[in-house]
Amino acid sequence: MELTLYRTYFEGGTNGTLFCSDKFLCHTIELIWKQNKRNISCIPEGRYEIVTRYSSYFKHHLWIKNVPQRSLILLHPANNALKELQGCIAPVTYLGGLGKGLQSRNAMQKLTSIVHQAIDQKEKIFITIKSHHHEFSRKI
């Protein structure tokens, strides 16, 4: 399964839109880009493998593997990038501002459900993160 995250970078946070095979899934929020610095920056654009993960804190969530110079980058619920993220990506149902969203748990549940269905079909999961561009904005 291929996921694509289109990011828009702002001074107050990074907002994105997540698609699965050109079908809209949800929005995302992240920290601003600060040269991939640990705990204060979103991760570099690129293609990464995603696997499922469970912790007592986040419950069922997703792990973005092999991020250069970073470890344990997750897709997990959060509604405020600055207060709740340290480089991870949070799916949100609605964008509420720069690096802010609403109903993150609902968006996370939708995303993990789709990922689990693909895993049940023995598919590997990948995410490609890229910058939002003008051609894309005309399609919406």
N, C-alpha and C positions, 0 to 999 in steps of 0.2 A: 504494500500500500504506500502510496506517495502522498504526503502532505506538503503543502506549500504555504509559507508564511510571508506575506508582503508587509514590510515594515515602512512606517513613516517616522522619521526622527525629528524630535522637537527638543528644545532646551529643557522642558519640564518633564520629559519622559518619552518613551517610544511606544507608539500605538501600532497595532497590526491587524491584519485580517487573515484568518486561517481557512484554507481550502483543502478539500480532499477530491482529487480528480476534477478540478474546476467547479466543484460544488461548495458553496459557502457553508462553513461549519460554525464559526464564532469569531469574535474579535479577540485580540490579545493585548496585554500591557507588559511593559518591561522597563528596566532602568534606561537611562540615556547611554549613548555610546561614549565610553571613556577609555579607548584603546584596549579593550578587553581586560581591564584591571579587575582583579579578583574582588568580589563582593560589592563593587560599585558601578559595574558596567554590564550592559547586555553583551551577549556572546557574538563572535564574528559571524558574518553571513557565510553560508556554505551549506553542504548536505551532510546530515548526521543520521545515524541509526537511533531509533527509539525502542526501548524495552519497557515492560511494565515493572512496577516496583510497589512495595507496600511498606509503610512505616506506621507506627502508632500515632504519630503526629498528623501526617497528611492522609492517612488511610491509603486507598488505591490512587496511584498517580503514575506519572511516566518519567523515565530517565533518558536524557539526551546524552548518548555515549560519545566518547572520544572528541570532546571539545578541546581545541588546542589550549594548553596552559591553564586549564580549568578542571575541576572535578565536581562530581555530583550536581550537575546542572539538571534541573527538573522542570517538568510542566506540572504545576500544582495550583490550587485555588488561592487567589489573592485579589483584593479590590483596590489596593494602593501600592504601586510599585516601590515608591520611596520608603514606605513603612514596612512592607511585607516581603520584598524580594531582595536577593543578594546575587543577582545574575540569572536567576531562573525566569521562566516565561509563565504567565498566568493567563489561561483562557477566561474570557468574560463574555457575558451575554450582550451587554451594552457598554459602549464607551461613555465615561462620565467626565472626561477631561484628559489632560496630558498625563499619561501613566496611571490613569484611574479608570476603574470599570465597576460594573454592577452585576450581581448574580453570577459570580465566578463559579460557585459550586455547581450550579445548573449547567454551565458551559463545560466544566470539567467532567461531569457525569456523561454528557453527550459525547465528548471526545473519547473518554475511556471505553465507553460502550462500543463505539466504532472500531477502536483499536483492538479490543478483545475479540470482536467478530472476525477481524482480519487474521488475528493470531490463531483463532479456531480453524481457519482455512489454511493454516501453515504458511501464511505470508509474513515476510519481514516488513517492518515499518520504517520508513524514512521520512525526514522532514528537510525540505530545502528552504532556507531563509534567504530572502533577497529584498532589495530596496524597492519600494513602491515606485512605479514609473508612470509616465503620462498615458501611455497606451492602455495600461490597466485601468486607470481612472475613467476612461471613456467607456469601458465595458460595463461599469456599474450603473 
